[in-house]
Amino acid sequence: MHSKIVSTFRGTPPLSSPPAPVWTGVQRGSVDYRRISLALFLSGFSTFSLLYCVQPLLPVLTGEFHIGAAQSSLALSLSTGLLAFSILCAGPLSERVGRRGLMFGSLMLAALCNLLVSFAPSWHLILIGRALEGFVLGGVPAVAMAYLAEEIDPRGLGMSMGLYVGGTAFGGMMGRVGMSVLTDWFSWRTAMASLGVIDLIAAVAFVMLLPPSRNFTSKVGLGPPHHLALWRRHLAHPMLPMVFGIGCLVMGAFVTIYNYAGFRLIAPPFNLNSAESGLIFSAYLFGVVASSVAGGMADRYGRGPVLVTGIVLTIVGVLLTLSQALAMMIAGIVALTIGFFIAHSVASGWVGRLAVGAKGHASSLYLLAYYLGSSFLGSVGGHFWERGAWPGVATFALVLLAGCLLLGLWMWRRTTAMSA
């Protein structure tokens, strides 16, 4: 009897187990979430500290290598220009080779380039090193956001993305302020070498912290024609090219002011030293706060009015910098920084809303225009400094912002008409 019961029990099909939960991404609060967030914070810090570390050094480089202000700006413009084009290549490349490895390689190579630049004996070798540095850095901005979107649960994506953006802002500020202080205490070469070592350590920490991709699928069949078709489609959009133009012009004006503010601050009537003039870059903190608030304002009041407000505030800031009083100069830098970050935050977010599919390709076109504005227009501003001093620089920036304002008003009117 017992054997029959056992036989019957063994012959009964097992109860079906509940289906395994679908993995939606790394959950907020988990160990992996904290590791990813910290790793991407480090990547943002490294990228923007390396990219903008030469901006406060432009007056120093002008004196040491006996070059003009416009030529000195090439140390930054070549980096941002090569970065702009490499961003277009890095996204498709990461689809083939993977996100994590490409970002790590980019950070390591860029930090090594920065270290080598500190030993470069000639101006031309410095420019070659900075150009290579900008090109390899393109593997981070284009890929970091894609990694987060793939690996993080949507409910925790906002905070992790915010930490990455915070890292970029913190890196941009510390790269500028730190370089100014170290240059004043030691030399610009010591400052560059120190930053290179710090960012090499950050790159190693990044790859040790960042878990391998779990939700990445290699796409080896997508060639250049596929990507070109997507970029052409976005350029044919009735509104996206206007947003690209806004990004280009507002970044050009912003970088122009920041590039040559140091030249003005170390000259009469201000006569500041390198460390003191470099502290002006602390205004970046106001921009970080402004960019975080701008998104909520745009959701509440609409993107058009908030964008135009940011551009107008940037114009007011440039006008304030024309004052001979240091307090007014600082107030102008703070105002234009807040205005720039509002405009850039709204414009970059608008790209994702306007793009119909292939949003990554639309974002890469915006970044291309954005960094070309930094590269080309930032260098052109140097000629206005050499010929017209600060009033010439301010006039050039105001012309760019006037064009930006016209595009912003057109976008505002167009979206209002579409929603009516």
Secondary structure, 3 states (H helix, E strand, C coil): CHHHHHHHHHHCCCCCCCCCCCCCCECCCCHHHHHHHHHHHHHHHHHHHHHHCCHHHHHHHHHHHCCCHHHHCHHHHHHHHHHHHHHHHHHHHHHHHCHHHHHHHHHHHHHHHHHHHCCCCCHHHHHHHHHHHHHHHCCCHHHHHHHHHHHECHHHHHHHHHHHHHHHHHHHHHHHHHHHHHHHHCCHHHHHHHHHHHHHHHHHHHHHHCCCCCCCCCCCCCCHHHHHHHHHHHHCCCCHHHHHHHHHHHHHHHHHHHHHHHHHHCCCCCCCCHHHHHHHHHHHHHHHHHHHHHHHHHHHHCHHHHHHHHHHHHHHHHHHCCCCCHHHHHHHHHHHHHHHHHHHHHHHHHHHHHCCCCHHHHHHHHHHHHHHHHHHHHHHHHHHHHHHHHHHHHHHHHHHHHHHHHHHHHHHHHHHHHHC
